[in-house]
Structure formats: C-alpha cells, structure tokens
C-alpha cells in the first residue's frame, strides 16, 4: 500500500511541480536524491520547531 502511495506522489510531483524542468523525466530515485535529500538543521525551542534548509542548493531554482 505504501509503495503505491509513494509511486502516486512521485507521479504527481513530476507532472505538476517538475513540468518543464530538467527533472521532468527523471526516475523516482533521482528525484529523491536530488530534491528530497536536502541538508537541514532542526532547531527545537520550548514553543516551536524550526527547520533550517541549506541556502546554496545546486537545484534550488527547480
């Protein structure tokens, strides 16, 4: 069941968000490696959790 959900998520991401980019025809593993595995730091406070993403990602325009 989870694999079907992951497949559907990647198909929708590819068709909606990546249309017209270099990753439009990329495989799910390539999309995961280049876009979803981005370095981040998690900072916890007593009231909130902040996620700080890296600012100089090579594919930030995509």
C-alpha positions in Angstrom: 0.0 0.0 0.0 2.8 2.5 0.9 4.6 1.8 -2.3 1.5 2.7 -4.3 1.2 5.9 -2.4 4.9 6.8 -3.0 4.5 6.0 -6.7 1.5 8.2 -7.0 3.2 11.0 -5.1 6.2 10.9 -7.4 4.0 10.9 -10.5 2.1 13.9 -9.3 5.2 15.7 -8.3 6.7 15.0 -11.7 3.5 16.1 -13.6 2.7 19.2 -11.6 5.8 20.7 -10.0 8.6 19.5 -12.3 6.9 20.2 -15.6 9.3 22.0 -17.9 12.4 21.3 -15.8 15.4 19.0 -16.2 13.8 16.6 -13.8 10.6 16.2 -15.7 11.5 12.7 -17.0 13.7 11.7 -14.0 13.2 8.5 -12.1 11.8 8.4 -8.6 15.3 7.6 -7.2 16.8 10.6 -9.0 14.1 13.0 -7.7 14.6 11.7 -4.2 18.4 12.0 -4.3 18.4 15.5 -5.9 15.4 17.2 -4.3 14.2 15.5 -1.3 17.6 14.7 0.4 18.5 18.3 1.2 20.7 19.1 4.2 18.8 20.7 7.0 19.1 21.5 10.7 16.3 21.1 13.2 16.2 23.6 16.0 13.9 22.9 18.9 12.7 25.6 21.3 10.1 25.3 24.0 7.4 26.6 21.8 8.3 25.7 18.3 10.4 23.6 16.0 12.3 25.3 13.2 13.8 23.6 10.1 16.7 25.4 8.6 17.3 24.4 5.0 20.6 24.8 3.2 20.6 28.1 1.2 23.1 27.1 -1.6 21.5 24.0 -3.1 22.5 23.4 -6.7 18.9 22.8 -7.9 17.2 25.5 -5.8 15.7 27.0 -9.0 13.9 23.8 -9.8 
